[in-house]
Every structure is written in C-alpha cells, then in structure tokens.
Amino acid sequence: MILSIAGLPFRERPVHELLALDREADPEYAGFGWARVDRLWLASDDDREPQCVDDALVIAVHASDDAEALPDDVDLDFEVDDEVVASVLASTFLAVWLPRLPRDTKAIVLVMCNPHAARLVTPPDLDRPLHHGLGDVYAWFDPDAEDAAEHGGRIRLVAEAWRTLQPVSTELEVRRPNTSITDEQRLTYVGLYLLKKLDLKPADGGMTFPIVLSSELGALEEVLHHLAIEGHVEMNTKKDRYDITKPGLAYLGRVIDEATDLIDEFDDDEMPEVVEELRQRRLDPMRARFLWGWYDGEFDDLVLWQEQRGIKPVERMWAFYLMGDDFWNELARELEGD
C-alpha cells in the first residue's frame, strides 16, 4: 500500500494506452495516468452538440467500484498489478497532483467515472478550464471521423453530461479604478449577454447585430470582435450580420448548465449565505450573480432594470450601460450587502 498520494506512479502514457483505445471495451480496466492530446470531443447523452476541446491535458483516474454517494466528490482507487495501492478523494488527488502536471495546455479533461453525478468543487489554484463528466465515462476512437487525417482519428469521450470548472479570478488581475470587474471579465460577461441575444428568437427578446454597428450599439464592437476571435460568432457578409456558431452554441449550453446548477443549489438561500459559501469554495460571487440574473432574464431589459431599482439618472442606451462601470458596481454593492 502506498501511504502517500504524492508517491503514486502517476506517469505520462500514450493516450491510446491510457484510455484503452488500443483494445476492445474492457469493463475491468482501471488504468491511470496522464497524456497530452491535440484535440478530443466531449459528447453527452442529451443529444447536445459535442464539444471540441483543443490542447488538453487528459487525466485518467478510476472511481471506486463501491464508492459512497457524495454530492461534491468521488472516491478513487489506484491499482498496481491488480492490487489497490491507494484510495483517496478526487478533490485530494487534484489538489496534490495538478501542480505536479504540465501547466502549458489550454484545458484539462478529467476522465473519471462519476456514477453518483457528483459536482466537483474547483481545485485550489486551478489555472485553466477543467472538464469532468457526470455518470459513467466511455472513451471511443473514431478513425474515420471528419478530422481524422489532421488529428490521427477522433477521440470521443461520452458521459451523461459534462461540467466545466473555471479558474478562480484573483485580486492580482489588473482592475481599473472605480470598477468591480476586470476588463477580461467584462468581455466574458458581455459576450455571454450578446450570445444569448443572438440565440433567442426576436419574440423572446433576441436581436441581430449588423457587422457595422449603429452608434447606439458601437460600445459592443470590441466584444463582438472578441467573440469572433474565440470562434463563437462569425460574420455573415451576405446578410450583413453576426451569426452564432456551433461552438458558440456549445459554449452557451455549458454556461447555461453552470447557471442552472447555481440556481438549483442556492435558490432558497439568502444572499450573504450564498456569497460566503461561494467564497469558501473559491468561486467568484460576481460571476455567480451575473449568471443568475443573465439566465433568469433579470437583465434582459437593462433600462427597465435601472428603473425598477430606482437608479437615477437612467442610462437609456443599454449597450453603453452594460459596457460601463455603473452596472457592475451596482451588482458588487448588492453582493456586499449595501
């Protein structure tokens, strides 16, 4: 028995060997280790568009066969020569091993069966998105997939659903005076706001954004360009507008899942309790507050939102209000209990 989780022979392995892609399905397979992968796909049982993940650190671990049902963790077993040499919670394993593994990839994919659909807590010092599955996770190799020639076949991981843990923002980020969020956060949140507008039908509050924006929408130009660089929107020159892409819809779906998780868990709690719990989990309360209001439609009409809160004077050019500081400072005051 290995007494220290840090002493595990947790090594880099060829990805086909690590995920048992070089053999027929083996239900008894309990290998572990890590690999770098140029590209893989995360598919789910809900018929949602598979998510493409580029430049990933793949971490494979094995859930205990008789694991206890935990809401936010998973019991892991590590076997060497068919003998269990260590048992540890996934949270402990990640806290110990993430700092020891390569940090130069864009994402992390945790290949781990999760039979009780535990929703993992963000590991300490997570520095890039981490994807983990709910339910059992199966690895498949599709040699004849569309991108097979470029990537040597398609690696496809299938689970009931996938969750993405995001890095926690820190006070070391550059923040302009008199504002509650960084410029990078503003691009992310306003980008989500615009993606929702692009996805909704006009009758439900949806909008189209022309490639050449009007003066009322000019403040959004930087955000739309950022979304285009990220591949979440594209310029439709024939129709003179921005269109949401399939990767953009997949990204939107993942963030919707994040928002519904928050609402399901905290819907009956008071704001101070929610903020304290999020901080204990090293999650960003501002992101949670924005996603909550964004998802349930609270921010759909920002002019009405200002009027309902008694804000004076009301900024009637909503795009400038969203890109300015007043909206975000108002949310921050709410989180602080002012």
N, C-alpha and C positions, 0 to 999 in steps of 0.2 A: 504494500500500500504506500503510495506517495503521500507524505504528510503535508507538503506544501503545494498549493495550486501553481505557484510560480515554478515548481520543479517539473511540471509536465513536459513530456516530449512533444510539445506543440510546435510543429515544424511546417515549413513550406513544402507543398506537394503538388505534382501536376494536377490540374483541375479535373481531368477526366478520371484520374485515380481517386482524388479527394471526394468527388461527388458520385463515384461508382458509375460513371458514364461509359466505362470500358467493359461493362458486364451486363448481363440480364438483371432485371429488378431483383434486389436482394433484401427482403424484409428484415433480415437479421444484421444487416450492415450497420456498424456502429463506429465507423472511422471518424477521425477528427484531424484538424489542421487548417492551413490557410493557403490561398493562392491569389494571384493577380489575374484578372480577366479583362480583356479589352471591352467586351460587350456581352451582356446577357439580358434575358427578358423575364419579367415577373408577371405571371398570369394568375388569374383567380377564378373561382367557381361561379362568380356572379355575372359572367359574360361581359365584364368591363374590358375596354381595350387594354391589351398587355402593355406593361410599362417597360421601356427600354432604359437600361442603366449602363452607362459607359464608364470605363476606367474604374473598375470596382475591386475592392479588397473583399474576397469571399472568405468568410469564417464558417467552418462546418463543425458543429458540435452535436451531441446526441442526448436527447431528453431521456430521463429515467423511464423505464417501461411502466413502473408503478408509481409515477410521480404524483405527489399530492396536488390537488387543485389549489393554485394560488392566483389571486387577482392580478398581480403585477410582477410575477417571477416564475421561473421554471427550474425544477431540479434537473441537474445534468449528471450523467455518468461518463467517465472516461475509462475505456477498456484498452488494455495492452495484453496481447496473446490470450484473448477471451476472458481476461480477468479484470474486474473493476478495480482500478488502482486509485481512483479519486472520485468523490461526489461533492458537488458544490452548486450553489445557486448561480443562475445565469448572470445576475447582477454582480456577484462577487467575481466571477470569471472575467467579465468585461472590464471591471474596474482594475483588475490585476494585469490583464493581457493587452488591452487596447494600447496602452502606452508603449508596449514592447513590440508592436507590429508596425509595418510600414505606414507612414503617415502621408505619403505622396500620391495617394489616389483621390479621386473626386467623391467617392461614395463607399459605403460599407454595406455588404449584404450578409446578414446572419442567416445561415442555412441551419435551421433548428426546428424540429417538430414541436408543436405547441398545442397539445391535444385539448387543453382547457382554455385556449384562446386568451392567455394572459397578455396584458398590455404592459410591456416593459417600460420602466422608468428610464429617462435619459441618463446614460452613464456619465460619471464625472469627466470633465474635460473633453467631451465629445467635440471633435473639430470638423465634422462633415456629416451629411445625412446618413443615417443608419436605417436600413430596411429590414423588417422582420415579419414573418408570416404568422397568421392565425390558423390553427388547425395543423394537420399533418402537411409536411412539405415534401414534394416529389421533384426529383431532378430528371430532366429528359434532354436528349441530344437529337436535334433535327438537322441531319446533314444536308438535306435538300431544301432548306429554307431559303428565302429570297436573298438574304445577305450571307449565305454560306461561303461563297467564294472569297469574300472580303475578310471574314472572321473565322474561317475554318469550320463552319457549321454553327448552328444556333443552339446555345444553352438556354433551356427554358425551365424555370422553377415555378411550380404550381402549388398554391395554397388556397384555403378558403377565401382569404383576403390578405392584403399586405398593409402594414403600417409603416410610417416613416417618422423616426425621431430626428428632430432638428438640433443643431448645435445651440447652446445657450449663449445669448449675447452677453458681453461683459462690459464693465464700465471703462475698459481700455479702448473701446471703439471711439472714433472721433465723433463728437457731437457738437453741433453749433450752439452758441449761447442762446438761452431762452427757448429751447425746444426740447421735447421729451423723447425724441427718437433720432436715430442716426439717418443720414441720407440713404444708406443702403437699405435700412428697414423701410423707409418711406417708399423707395422704388418697389420693394416686395409687396407691401400692403396695398399701395395704389394700383400696382399691377394686378393684384387679385381682384380689386374693385372693378377694374376695366374688363378683365376676363369674364367676370360674372355678367356684366352688362352685355358683352358680346355673345354670351351663351344664351341669355334669356330671349324669349320672343318679345317683340315690341309691346304686345298687350300686357306683358308681365313686367314691364319696366326695362326691357332690353334696348340697346342702342347700336347704331353703326357709327364708326369713326372714319371719316374720309382721310385719305393719305395726306392731303393738305388741310390742316385743321383750321377751323374758323377762329377768330380772335377770342371768343368765349371759351374755347377748348385748348387754346395754344399752350397752356401750362402743362398739358398732358403729353406733349411731343416727346420729351425725354423718356417718359415711362413706356410709351408705345415703341420707341426705338429699342429700349432695353428688352421688352418682351419679344421683339423680332430677333434680336441677337440670341436670346435664350431659346428660340425656336417655338415659342408659344403662340405667336401670331405671324402672319405673313401678309405682304402687300398684294392685294388683288388689283392689278393695274387696269384690268378690263372693267371692273365695277367701281374703281376709284375708292377703295375702302380697305381696312384691315380685316382679315378673317382669322378666326381662331383655328389652330391646327390640331391634329390628333394628339401630339404630345402636350399641347396646351390643355386640351380636354382631360387628358390623363392626369396632368398636374392639378387641374381644378378638382378632379374627383378625389385625389389624395388629400387635398386641403379640406374638402368638404367632410371627408371621413374624420380628419383631425378635429374639426369644429363640432361634429355630432358627438364625438367621444367626450368632449368637454361638456357639452350641454347635458348629455345623459348622466354624467357623473356629478355635476355641480348644480343642476337646475334648482334644487331645493335649498341650497346653501346661501348664506349671506356673503356680501362682497368681501368683508375683512377676512372671513374664514377661507374663502377661495384664494385670495391673494397670498395668505400665509401658507396654505397647502402647496400652491404652485411654487413659491419660493423655496420651500423645503425640498421639493423635487427638482430644484434647479431649472425650472421652466420660467419663461418670460411672461409675467402677468399682462403686459401691454399687448403681446401677440394674442394671448387668450381673449382679452377684452375685445380686441378688434375682430377676431374671427367669430366670436359670439354674435356681435351686432351685425357683422357682414353677412353671416349665414341666415340669421332670422329676419333680415330685411330692415333692421332698425336704421341703417344708414342709406337706404335706397334713395330717399329724398332728403338731401342734406339741408336744403332750405327749410323744409318742414321740421327737421330735427333741431335746427337752431331756434326756430320759433317756439317749439314745444318746451325747450329748456330755458326760455326767456333770455336768450343771448341777444344783446344789442350793441351796435347795430348788426342787422342780419346781412351776411355776405350772400348776395343772390347769384353770384357766379360760382356755382358749386365746384367747378374744377379748380379754381384758384383757392377756394376754401380748403379743399382736400389736399392740395399741394403746399399750402401754407402751414404755419405752426399752430394756429388757434385751435383747430380741430383736435390735434394730437395732445396739446396741452390740456384741453378740456377732459379728454379721456384719462390723462395722467392724474388730474385733480380728483377725478372720481375714484381711481384706484387708491389714492392716498387718503380718501375719506373727507376731502374738503367740501 
